[in-house]
Amino acid sequence: MRFRPNRSGINSLMKTPEVGREVERIAGRIASSAESASGGEFRTDSALGARRWRAAVIGDYEKQNDAEGTRSALLRGMDGT
């Protein structure tokens, strides 16, 4: 037997308000972890795109002194460390 995902069902699920809240919650957790790990300031932005909810965590480059420091803090935030 071959597995066939219900793509239209999955696509409609990815646009629900519940998924949007979960995406925002996860982005907020990453931003919070990155802030505590680096002392920088991070913010989140989320929006419903054409296909699904998307979120971004944006860092303050000036507090980190460079893009690499912000990148490292975000990666630690994603790891939850």
URPEZI-V733447 format. One line per field, one symbol per residue. ss: DSSP state (h for helix, s for strand, l for the rest). psi: psi as a letter, one per 20 degrees, with the letter a starting at -180 (. if undefined). burial: # if it has 24 or more other ideal C-beta (glycine too) atoms within 12 Angstrom, else .. A space follows every 10 residues. Layout:
ss->???
psi->???
burial->???
//
This chain:
ss->llllllhhhh hhhlllhhhh hhhhhhhhhh hhhhhhhhll lsssssssll llsssssssl hhhhllhhhh hhhhhhhhhl l
psi->pppoqnghgg ghhijqhghg hgghgghhgg ggghghhijr pqrqpqqoah hrqqqqppro hhhiirhhgg gggghhhhik .
burial->.......... ........#. ..##.##..# #####.##.# .#.#.#.... ..#.#.#.#. .........# ..##.##... .
//
